[in-house]
Amino acid sequence: MKNEMMESTSEELCAALVEAAERIMERYGENLEEACAIAGITVQDYENWKDYEDRERQKRMQKLEDNEATKTVMAKIAQLLDMGITLESACEFARISVDDYKEYQKRNTK
């Protein structure tokens, strides 16, 4: 039996630890320092990961905005939503994250 943690990439492990800290803050009302200590990371690690995620999201959004095909995909997602498909399912079909879809919508509805 293979250990999933051993097969995870460092990015997946970082994301999992940051998500654990966020769940601890949300569910138990712990402050950032306590949540990070419980999750086994430093506050600096947490902040660095969040900065990294923000930069990566901005890069993805820039690619989405620069691509004409993206406009077509986003329109198709809207059509799927109109048909009653859940946002999660529509985004999975389009192979983008729900957060990316929401960010794209926010930027393009101003």
HELIX and SHEET records of a PDB file:
HELIX    1   1 GLU A    4  GLU A    7  1                                   4    
HELIX    2   2 SER A   10  TYR A   28  1                                  19    
HELIX    3   3 LEU A   32  ALA A   39  1                                   8    
HELIX    4   4 VAL A   43  ASP A   66  1                                  24    
HELIX    5   5 GLU A   68  ASP A   82  1                                  15    
HELIX    6   6 LEU A   87  ALA A   94  1                                   8    
HELIX    7   7 VAL A   98  ASN A  108  1                                  11    
END                                                                             
